[in-house]
Amino acid sequence: MTHMKDKIALVTGASSGIGEATARLLAASGCKLILAARRIDRLRKLQSELRTPVHLIELDVRNQPAVEAAIGQLPKEWQEIDLLVNNAGLSRGLDKLHEGKLQDWEEMIDTNVKGLLYVSRAVIPGMVARGRGHIINIGSIAGHEVYPGGNVYCASKHAV
């Protein structure tokens, strides 16, 4: 993927799982990476293993003002984001709907849906101004193949 060389990619939820794997793949393709996640220690470890320029952001995508600030305060050399990978997501509880914990529901919806929207809203104006950019939203098969107890998680991933 030489066409990705020196492109700037922002990956949310980059501290583990699909986000970490995506960061590694993009680094191998020559991208410069902005890695965002709540667990900065894991991001630092990943940064030390990659052979590409990396800018780290300790970020909880549920916090809209923090998202706006993080994107708005990027150093000049990191502002022209070519690719956004909205990967941050989580699952909580397998309770029956009538027994589910409201805090779990709010955390899933705030992360999986609203967080994705907050980051997209912060990044898209720059893409529009430059006339280029791509956004990849990482969903889940659970958004199409619902499983018992996955009511709110499955709904949040269907929204993606």
C-alpha positions, 0 to 999 in steps of 0.5 A, spaced: 500 500 500 505 505 497 499 510 496 498 510 504 505 513 505 506 519 509 498 519 509 496 521 516 491 516 519 487 517 526 485 511 529 481 511 536 481 505 540 488 504 538 490 501 545 488 494 544 484 489 539 482 491 532 485 498 533 492 496 535 492 491 529 489 497 525 495 501 527 500 496 526 497 495 519 497 502 517 504 503 520 507 498 515 503 501 510 507 508 511 502 512 514 504 517 520 499 515 526 495 519 531 493 514 536 487 515 541 485 511 547 484 512 554 490 508 556 496 512 554 500 507 557 498 502 552 499 507 547 506 509 549 508 501 548 505 501 541 508 507 539 515 504 541 514 498 537 512 502 531 517 505 526 513 511 523 512 518 526 506 517 532 502 522 535 499 520 542 492 523 544 489 520 551 482 521 550 475 518 552 471 519 545 465 520 550 467 527 552 465 531 546 469 537 549 475 533 550 475 531 543 474 538 540 480 540 544 484 534 542 483 535 534 483 543 535 490 543 538 493 538 534 500 540 532 500 543 525 504 538 522 498 533 524 492 537 522 491 534 515 488 528 517 487 523 511 484 517 514 480 517 520 478 510 523 473 510 528 474 504 532 473 506 539 468 501 542 466 497 548 460 492 550 457 492 557 453 486 560 449 481 558 442 482 562 435 482 559 433 488 557 428 489 563 434 488 568 439 492 564 444 497 568 442 504 565 450 506 566 452 500 562 447 502 556 449 510 557 457 508 557 455 503 550 451 508 547 456 514 549 462 510 546 459 506 540 455 511 537 456 518 540 463 518 541 464 516 533 460 522 531 464 527 536 470 525 533 467 525 526 464 532 527 471 534 529 475 531 523 470 532 517 471 540 517 478 539 515 477 534 510 472 538 507 476 544 506 482 540 503 477 536 498 479 529 501 479 524 506 476 517 508 473 515 514 472 508 516 467 506 522 468 499 525 462 496 527 461 489 529 457 483 526 453 484 532 449 490 529 446 485 524 446 478 528 443 480 534 445 475 540 441 474 547 443 479 552 446 483 547 440 488 546 443 495 547 450 493 544 447 490 538 443 496 537 449 501 538 453 497 533 447 497 528 447 504 528 454 504 526 
